[in-house]
Structures are given as structure tokens and as C-alpha cells.
Amino acid sequence: MSAPRTGLARLRGGFERLLEAIVILLMAALAVEVMLGVTFRKFGQSLVWYDEIASVTLAWLTYYGAALAALKGSHIGVPEIVRLAPPSVRVPLVVLAEAIVIVFFAVLAWYGWYVIDVLATDTLVSLPDVSVQYTQSVIPISAVLFIIAEALRLPALLAEARRHPTHLGASEEIGV
């Protein structure tokens, strides 16, 4: 019998399922789009919007996938620095690292919204009815999702930093 999940664990699980659904949907859409593009091109009827939309979809997949990776602790990092640090510095190191990441993504979100405002009159070249604001909204939205992911991981990271180094296995992952 497993222990009951806390509210934070349920929130994290729901957020993870949401990000997974978004990433799966984007992967499926990109696969269908590429197959359509190849098929139409094979028959000499290239889709005029294919290249531009494929680029946008790939960018969206990358940004939303990065937020999912952050939630799972799968982004680029060096957790060994914290694990090998003296116990008295582990928690401050985790807090500093997370603060830097969160501030970076807060700035990205802030300027992302600013850029969206600047792009108010721009449209896609191949689909002039689609605003560039829509395609570029992925930047501030995913930055906020990344901040949420980091905040949801923070309690587990702090708990890991508080543990004695003899309790840490080389293959043990930080997470819930």
C-alpha cells in the first residue's frame, strides 16, 4: 500500500500530465504535418504553408518539452555539485541555482510579452491571416510553465540537499 499523495504531489502530477498531453499533441501534429508535406511534395503539389508551420510547431514542441523536462529534472544541470558540497552549503546552493533559473525565465516571460506587443501587426508570410503574436506566444507561456515546474520541483530538491551524502546513490534521481 502506498502512502497518500500530498496536495503538492497531486498538483505536480496533474501539471505533468498536462505538459505531457501538450507535448504528445504537438509531436502528433508535427508528424502529420511532415507526412502531409512529403506526400503533397511527392505529387508535385507542395503546400505553401508547410515549411513555416513546421518550424513553428517544432519550436512549440521544443519550448513545451523544455518545461516538461524541467519538471522531471531532465534539463541540463550538475546535481553532483550539490551532492558533493559540504552539508552546510547544499541548501543555499540549491536556492541560489533555482533563484537564477526562475529569474532568467521571469525575464524571458516579461520580454516575451513585450515582443508579442511589438509583433501586433505582423503575420505569417504563407498564412497572412495568422498573426505572428500567436506563433510567438509560446515564449512567455512556456517561460511561465518552466517557472511553475521549477517551483513544483523545489521541495524535492531541498529535501535531497538536506540528506546526508551517504544516503545518496550515484544513480538515484532527484524527484518525487
N, C-alpha and C positions, 0 to 999 in steps of 0.2 A: 504494500500500500504506500503510495507516495504522499509526501507532505502537501497540504493545501497550498495553492498558489496565492501569493500576496496580490494586492491590487496593482502594485508596480509590475509584477511579473505578468499579470493578465494584460495590462496596458502594453507592455513590451511585446508580448505575443501577438496581440491584435495589430500593433503597428508593424510588426514583422510580416504578418500575413498580408496586410495592405500593400506594403512595399513589394513583396513577392508577387502579388497579383498584378501590380503595375508593371513590374519588370517582365513577367511572363506575357502579359498583353502586348507590351512593346516588342518583345522578341518575336512573337507570333505575327504581329503586324509587319515587322521588318522582313520576316521570312516570306510572307505572302507577297509583299511589295516587290521583293527581289525576284521571286518566281514570275510574277506578272511582267516585270520589266524585261527579264530574259526572254520570256515567251513572246511578248509583243515584238521585241527586237529581232528575234529569230525569224518572224514572219514579215519583217520589213516595216513594221508599224510602231516605231518607238513612241513611248509615252513621253510627252513633253515635260511633264512634271516629275518624272521618275527620279532623276539624279538629285534634284533639290529636296524632295520629300524624303528620300532615302537618307540623305545627310542629316536632315533634321531629326528623323526617327532614331538614327544611330546616336546622335548627340543626346537625345532624351534618354535613351537606354543607358548611356554612359553615366549621366547625372543621377538618374534614379537608382541605377545599380550601385553607384558610389555610396548613396545614402544607406542602401541595404547592407553593403559591405561594412560601413561604419557601425551599424547596429550589431553586426555579427563579430566585430573586432577583426575584420579581414582586410582592412585597409593597411597601407604601408605604416609600419611602426617598428619600434625596437623595444619590446617589453622586457628584454633581458637587462636593459639599463636599470629599470626599476627593480627587477628581481635580484640583481647583483649589488644594488646600492645598500648602504647601511640602513637598518630598520628605521632610524630616526629621520631619514631623508626620503623614504619611499612615498609617503602620503603627500608631502609638499611637491615632489617631482610629478606625481600623477595630477595633482591640482594645477600645477603650472602648465603641464602639457595640454591638459583638457582646456584650460583657460585660453591658451594660444590658439588651439583649434577652433574653439567656439567664437572667439573674437574674429578670427580670419573669416569664418563663414557668416558672421553677422555683418562684417564689412562687405562681403560678396553679395549678401542679400540686399543690403542697403543700396549699393551701387547698381545691382541688377535691376531693382525697381526704378532707379534713376534712368538707366539706359532704356528701359521699356518706355518711359515717358518720352525720351528723345526720339524713339523709333515710331512715334504715333502715326506718322504719315507714310511710313514705308510699307511696301507689300512684297510678297514673293515675286520673283521675276516670272516664273512659269505659271503661277496662280495668282493673278493680280487681285483677286477678291479675298485673299488670305493675308492678314496683317502680320508683319514681322514681330509685332508685340506678342502675338500668340505663340509663335515659334520660340522666341527668346524668353518667354515666361519661365521656362524650365530652370533658368539660372537662379533667380531668387527663391523659387519654390523649393528646388532641391537643396539650396543652402539652408533654408529653414528646416527641411526634413533631416538634413545632416546634423543640425544643432539638436533637434529632438532626439535623434539616435544617440548622439554623444551623451546627452543628459540621461537617457534611459540606461546607458552602459555605466555611467559614473559610479553608482553604488557598488557594482560588482568589481570595478577597477579599484576602488578604495578598499574593499574587503580583501582583495588579492594583495594589495600593497601592505596591508596590516599583518598578513600572515608571515610566520617565521619561514626563512628560506629553506629549512629542512623539510618543510611540508610541500614544497613546490617540485613537481616533476618536470623534466625537460619537455615532455610532450603535452603537458597539461595546458588547456586553453583557458584564457580569461573569459568568463561569460556566466550566464545563468543556467 
